[in-house]
Amino acid sequence: MIEVDHLSKRYGPFTAVDDVSFRVESGQILGFLGPNGAGKTTTMRIITGYMPATSGKATVAGYDVFEQPLEAKRRTGYLPETPPLYPDMTVREYLTFVAKIKGVRTHVKDRVNEVMKRTWVADMADRHCAKLSKGYKQRVGLAQAIIHNPDVLVLDEPTAGLDPKQIIETRQLIRELAGTHTIVLSTHILPEVSQTCQRVVIINKGRVVAVDSPENLTQRMQGAATVFVQSDGPAMDVQSALQNVSGVTRVVPSEPKGDVASFEVDTEKGADLRRELAAAIVTRGWGLLELRSMRMSLEDIFLSVITDEASEPVAAAPVEEEVTHA
């Protein structure tokens, strides 16, 4: 478990991290998002003990990062933006060295082989780190982060430099690590967060502006539900029929394409009117070509919260049935 409480980092008059607070439960994957210069990397360096804070508190696996740094670091695996490789060592030599300095005392060879296989670098075991491609360096960096089987993983851009197949494999590995590890994942790839993380923190100008699950953020930011409808019926008649469905608040036509009419239909919050909208078209003998819910993407939400500087931070909605892992 990770708990960050009113964390701040200042460099003279410049504030890089400003009163940041969030919590990650055991076994959870937290996505940490923000534009360049928002304070993400600074926050992660403080959590991992690589940098002191000006004020505030950070706790990792029950240990205070500032008062019990050695205990906290023993339980933390960290992949920084640039993997900390030794260029003159082979991959096997490097991971063996890292395993020993991180406290792996028994079956070191077996552990190194297991981690190399899990991160898909076993075929490069005897190649020097200096001669690895960027993608392999990234995966060796991930291997060193998990070599000592830490309670907490802090991953800064873990899929940077990987090809599409490797990205999918790495995302799957991160999901597999959740449950036995608590993970903080910093990334600029927004689909990665929606596909991997159970919770999201969005930071901008050093301050937290949103904390919630991707689904809840989408629901709360969007407000009313919107449905996309496409039909080959007469455009004006279809629009009128959709507007008359109970619970519809607005029907906005899109640019027609030939004989096909398209509409964005806003409905009352919480209402699922897809059946009623479909019936309004097919019972009149028109063809229903497409009907689907439209949701704000995580990218839309991200842009919304970081550009609305006048808004208050979007705090997490209370969750009554949230399960806390032991």
C-alpha positions in Angstrom: 0.0 0.0 0.0 1.1 3.5 -0.8 -0.1 6.6 1.0 1.0 10.2 0.0 -0.1 12.9 2.4 0.2 16.6 1.6 3.5 16.2 -0.2 5.3 19.3 -1.5 8.6 19.9 -3.2 10.0 23.4 -3.7 13.1 24.6 -5.4 13.5 28.2 -4.1 10.5 30.1 -5.4 9.4 27.3 -7.8 7.0 24.7 -6.5 7.3 21.4 -8.4 4.8 19.4 -6.3 2.1 21.3 -4.4 0.2 19.6 -1.5 -0.3 16.2 -3.3 -2.3 13.5 -1.6 -3.5 10.1 -2.8 -3.7 6.5 -1.7 -3.1 3.2 -3.5 -4.5 0.1 -1.9 -2.6 -3.2 -1.8 -2.8 -5.0 -5.1 -4.1 -2.0 -7.0 -2.7 -0.4 -10.2 -2.8 3.4 -10.1 -2.3 5.4 -13.3 -0.4 8.7 -12.7 -1.1 11.2 -15.5 -0.1 14.7 -16.2 1.4 16.9 -19.0 5.2 17.5 -19.2 6.4 19.4 -16.2 3.3 18.6 -14.1 5.4 17.0 -11.2 4.8 13.3 -12.0 8.5 12.2 -12.0 9.3 14.4 -9.0 6.5 12.7 -7.0 7.6 9.3 -8.0 11.2 10.0 -7.1 10.1 11.2 -3.6 7.9 8.0 -3.2 10.9 5.8 -4.0 13.3 7.7 -1.7 15.5 9.1 -4.5 14.6 12.7 -3.6 13.6 14.3 -0.3 10.3 16.3 0.0 10.1 19.8 1.3 7.1 18.9 3.4 4.5 16.1 3.7 4.6 12.4 4.2 4.9 9.3 2.0 4.4 5.7 3.3 5.3 2.6 1.3 4.2 -0.8 2.6 3.7 0.7 6.0 7.1 2.3 6.2 7.7 6.0 6.2 9.9 6.9 3.2 11.8 9.6 5.1 12.1 8.1 8.6 12.6 4.4 7.5 14.2 4.8 4.1 16.0 1.4 4.0 12.9 -0.6 4.9 10.8 1.3 2.4 13.3 0.8 -0.4 13.6 -2.9 0.3 9.9 -3.2 -0.5 10.0 -0.9 -3.6 10.9 -1.7 -7.2 11.5 1.4 -9.4 11.8 1.8 -13.1 12.8 5.4 -13.8 12.4 7.1 -17.2 15.9 6.0 -18.2 16.6 2.4 -17.1 19.6 2.3 -14.7 21.8 -0.2 -16.6 25.5 -0.7 -16.5 26.7 -0.8 -20.1 29.8 -3.0 -19.5 27.8 -5.8 -17.9 25.8 -8.5 -19.8 22.1 -8.7 -19.0 22.7 -11.8 -16.8 25.6 -10.2 -15.0 23.6 -7.0 -14.4 20.5 -8.7 -13.0 22.6 -11.0 -10.8 24.4 -7.9 -9.4 21.1 -6.1 -8.8 19.5 -9.2 -7.2 22.4 -9.3 -4.7 22.4 -5.7 -3.8 18.6 -5.8 -3.4 18.8 -8.6 -0.8 18.2 -11.8 -2.9 20.4 -14.3 -1.0 19.2 -17.7 -2.1 18.6 -19.2 -5.6 19.9 -16.1 -7.2 20.6 -17.8 -10.5 17.1 -19.3 -10.6 15.5 -15.9 -9.8 17.5 -14.1 -12.5 16.4 -16.8 -15.1 12.8 -16.5 -14.0 12.8 -12.7 -14.3 14.5 -12.7 -17.7 12.0 -15.1 -19.0 9.1 -13.1 -17.6 10.2 -9.9 -19.1 11.3 -11.5 -22.5 15.0 -10.7 -22.3 16.3 -14.3 -21.9 17.5 -14.3 -25.5 19.8 -11.4 -24.7 21.1 -12.8 -21.4 24.8 -12.8 -22.6 24.7 -9.5 -24.5 26.2 -6.4 -23.0 23.6 -3.8 -21.9 25.3 -1.1 -24.1 24.5 -3.1 -27.2 20.8 -3.6 -26.4 18.0 -1.8 -28.4 15.9 0.8 -26.6 13.1 -1.7 -26.2 15.3 -4.4 -24.7 16.9 -1.8 -22.3 13.4 -0.9 -21.2 12.5 -4.6 -20.5 15.8 -5.1 -18.6 14.9 -2.1 -16.5 11.5 -3.7 -15.7 13.3 -6.9 -14.8 15.6 -5.1 -12.3 12.5 -3.5 -10.7 10.9 -6.8 -10.0 14.0 -8.9 -9.3 13.6 -8.8 -5.5 9.8 -9.4 -5.6 8.9 -6.0 -4.0 5.5 -5.2 -2.4 5.4 -1.9 -4.4 6.3 -1.2 -8.0 6.8 2.4 -9.3 7.0 2.4 -13.1 7.8 5.5 -15.1 6.8 5.1 -18.8 7.3 1.2 -18.7 6.3 0.7 -22.4 8.5 3.5 -23.8 10.4 2.3 -26.8 8.6 -1.0 -27.1 7.0 -2.2 -30.3 3.2 -2.9 -30.4 3.6 -6.6 -29.6 5.9 -5.9 -26.7 3.5 -3.2 -25.4 0.7 -5.7 -25.2 2.9 -8.2 -23.5 4.1 -5.6 -21.0 0.6 -4.5 -20.2 -0.4 -8.1 -19.6 2.6 -8.6 -17.3 1.7 -5.5 -15.3 -1.9 -6.8 -14.9 -0.5 -10.1 -13.7 1.8 -8.4 -11.2 -1.3 -6.6 -9.7 -2.8 -8.4 -6.7 0.6 -9.4 -5.3 2.1 -6.0 -5.9 0.9 -2.4 -5.5 1.7 -0.5 -8.7 2.0 3.2 -9.6 2.2 3.6 -13.4 3.2 6.9 -14.9 2.5 7.2 -18.6 1.6 9.6 -21.4 -0.2 6.8 -23.3 -3.8 7.3 -22.2 -5.3 4.1 -23.6 -2.7 2.3 -21.5 -4.3 3.7 -18.3 -7.8 2.8 -19.3 -6.7 -0.8 -20.2 -4.5 -1.4 -17.2 -5.3 0.8 -14.2 -8.2 0.5 -11.7 -7.6 4.1 -10.4 -6.3 7.4 -11.9 -4.6 10.4 -10.5 -4.3 13.4 -12.8 -1.8 16.0 -11.8 -1.3 19.5 -13.3 1.1 22.2 -12.3 2.1 20.2 -9.3 -1.4 19.8 -7.9 -3.9 16.9 -8.1 -6.9 17.8 -10.2 -8.7 14.5 -10.4 -8.7 11.2 -8.5 -11.1 8.3 -9.3 -11.5 5.2 -11.5 -11.5 5.7 -15.2 -15.1 4.6 -15.4 -16.3 7.0 -12.6 -14.3 9.9 -14.1 -16.0 9.3 -17.5 -19.5 9.1 -15.9 -19.0 12.2 -13.7 -17.4 14.4 -16.3 -19.9 13.5 -19.0 -23.1 14.1 -17.1 -25.8 13.1 -19.5 -25.5 9.9 -21.5 -25.1 10.3 -25.3 -26.1 7.7 -27.9 -25.1 7.7 -31.6 -27.9 6.7 -33.9 -27.7 6.1 -37.7 -30.7 5.3 -39.9 -31.7 5.3 -43.6 -35.1 6.9 -42.8 -36.0 10.5 -43.7 -33.7 12.7 -41.7 -36.3 15.2 -40.4 -38.8 12.4 -39.5 -36.1 10.3 -37.8 -35.0 13.3 -35.7 -38.6 14.0 -34.7 -39.2 10.4 -33.7 -36.1 10.3 -31.6 -36.9 13.6 -29.9 -40.3 12.2 -28.9 -38.8 9.3 -26.9 -39.4 9.9 -23.2 -36.1 10.7 -21.5 -34.4 12.3 -24.5 -33.2 15.8 -23.8 -31.6 16.7 -27.1 -31.1 15.3 -30.7 -28.2 16.8 -32.7 -28.0 15.8 -36.4 -24.6 15.1 -38.0 -23.6 15.8 -41.5 -25.7 13.4 -43.7 -23.9 11.0 -46.0 -26.1 10.1 -49.0 -29.4 8.7 -47.7 -28.0 7.9 -44.3 -28.9 10.2 -41.4 -26.8 10.3 -38.2 -27.7 11.8 -34.8 -26.2 12.3 -31.3 -28.9 11.8 -28.8 -28.5 13.1 -25.3 -30.6 11.4 -22.6 -31.3 12.0 -19.0 -28.4 11.1 -16.6 -28.5 7.4 -15.7 -31.1 6.5 -18.4 -30.4 3.7 -20.9 -32.8 4.4 -23.7 -31.1 2.3 -26.4 -34.1 -0.1 -26.7 -36.6 2.7 -26.9 -34.5 4.6 -29.5 -34.2 1.4 -31.6 -37.9 0.8 -31.4 -38.7 4.4 -32.5 -36.9 3.7 -35.7 -37.7 0.0 -36.6 -41.4 0.2 -35.8 -41.7 2.9 -38.4 -40.1 0.7 -41.0 -36.8 2.5 -41.2 -33.5 0.8 -41.2 -31.4 1.0 -38.0 -27.8 1.0 -39.3 -26.0 1.8 -36.0 -26.8 2.5 -32.4 -24.0 2.8 -29.7 -23.3 4.6 -26.5 -20.8 7.5 -26.8 -18.5 8.1 -23.9 -15.8 10.6 -23.2 -12.4 9.1 -23.8 -9.8 9.3 -21.1 -8.0 11.8 -23.4 -11.1 14.0 -23.4 -11.2 13.9 -19.6 -7.5 14.6 -19.3 -7.7 17.6 -21.6 -10.8 18.9 -19.7 -9.3 18.8 -16.2 -5.9 20.2 -17.1 -7.3 23.1 -19.2 -10.0 24.1 -16.7 -7.7 26.0 -14.4 -10.5 27.8 -12.6 -12.2 24.5 -11.5 -11.8 22.9 -8.1 -9.9 19.6 -7.9 -12.1 16.6 -8.9 -12.1 14.5 -5.7 -12.9 10.8 -5.7 -16.6 9.9 -5.2 -17.2 8.0 -2.0 -17.2 4.2 -2.6 -19.4 2.4 -0.1 -18.5 -1.1 -1.1 -14.8 -0.7 -1.8 -12.8 -3.7 -0.9 -9.4 -3.1 0.9 -6.9 -5.9 0.4 -5.0 -7.1 3.4 
